[in-house]
């Protein structure tokens, strides 16, 4: 049995205490009159990540393993590698063999599912996505399910045949999300009735909340408990993050990170698109951001810097995403939960990372 002590961040409080654990948390105890210079928080959960440390999801299983390790060392203990809009052949290549890999390495990986971002999105709202959109295709998803654990799919609800497709996704326990869309509020609301529970990178690459022509953002604010949001303070202004937080009760942070993270300035790829990193910003062209170089530990610090409490920052980087996944065993520090947690110092920098009870940093 292992033991670690510190200031434990638990739901709405912080207390001095210790955690005893093996692969799961066994005992959490309070320690009165103890003062610690470290905090213990749940491991980060990132449900939308394209790359990191020079590796891109679309390059295949070895790249996925390498980028997942990079994000693990930055505190992400649950990761959903995310594809981009591409052909079936290219997407299958990216995910080929991942199911088998995860079966053999289930206790030593932070990869728990795959997020398909496209190709069933609006070609007029691509953002940094490559231009290979298509209409919903049941066989496309079925083939990929044989290669990898498909858990989330970003779609645009206004494109042809989407409503039947939403029902197909939910039947197969794949969470549909609205993104890369020009849909109006009525279209989004109908998709929510058909099973949509979250929006992909809220505000970015979607119709907004114009008071006479409300779109996807207005639908998210009006209807849902969950939504992704990028908190690099580049994609979304700090006050708009706070506005989203006040309207979406279980808002959760994603990185939308690409291969340029952890790398010097220069030219990189997101799928088949070339993007350029300069001075901490990644762009497809002068007018279009090309994903982020955000890590979840940096997002956590950003939330604190713009005024969120440590408890709210934990909820937004871990607990709320776990609730979206209907998972009670991750995203919080509680007896019986998987021992995925982080130790951070008083500057909120990472000191240690534990995955399934094993210290990896």
HELIX and SHEET records of a PDB file:
HELIX    1   1 UNK A   57  UNK A   59  5                                   3    
HELIX    2   2 UNK A   61  UNK A   72  1                                  12    
HELIX    3   3 UNK A   88  UNK A   95  1                                   8    
HELIX    4   4 UNK A   98  UNK A  104  1                                   7    
HELIX    5   5 UNK A  138  UNK A  145  1                                   8    
HELIX    6   6 UNK A  162  UNK A  171  1                                  10    
HELIX    7   7 UNK A  185  UNK A  193  1                                   9    
HELIX    8   8 UNK A  216  UNK A  223  1                                   8    
HELIX    9   9 UNK A  238  UNK A  247  1                                  10    
HELIX   10  10 UNK A  296  UNK A  305  1                                  10    
HELIX   11  11 UNK A  310  UNK A  314  1                                   5    
HELIX   12  12 UNK A  315  UNK A  319  3                                   5    
HELIX   13  13 UNK A  320  UNK A  324  1                                   5    
SHEET    1   A 7 UNK A  25  UNK A  30  0                                        
SHEET    2   A 7 UNK A  13  UNK A  21 -1                                        
SHEET    3   A 7 UNK A   2  UNK A  10 -1                                        
SHEET    4   A 7 UNK A  38  UNK A  42  1                                        
SHEET    5   A 7 UNK A 341  UNK A 345 -1                                        
SHEET    6   A 7 UNK A 350  UNK A 355 -1                                        
SHEET    7   A 7 UNK A 358  UNK A 359 -1                                        
SHEET    1   B 6 UNK A  44  UNK A  49  0                                        
SHEET    2   B 6 UNK A  76  UNK A  83  1                                        
SHEET    3   B 6 UNK A 111  UNK A 117  1                                        
SHEET    4   B 6 UNK A 150  UNK A 155  1                                        
SHEET    5   B 6 UNK A 175  UNK A 178  1                                        
SHEET    6   B 6 UNK A 198  UNK A 199  1                                        
SHEET    1   C 2 UNK A  51  UNK A  52  0                                        
SHEET    2   C 2 UNK A  55  UNK A  56 -1                                        
SHEET    1   D 2 UNK A 226  UNK A 230  0                                        
SHEET    2   D 2 UNK A 250  UNK A 254  1                                        
SHEET    1   E 4 UNK A 266  UNK A 270  0                                        
SHEET    2   E 4 UNK A 273  UNK A 278 -1                                        
SHEET    3   E 4 UNK A 281  UNK A 285 -1                                        
SHEET    4   E 4 UNK A 288  UNK A 289 -1                                        
END                                                                             
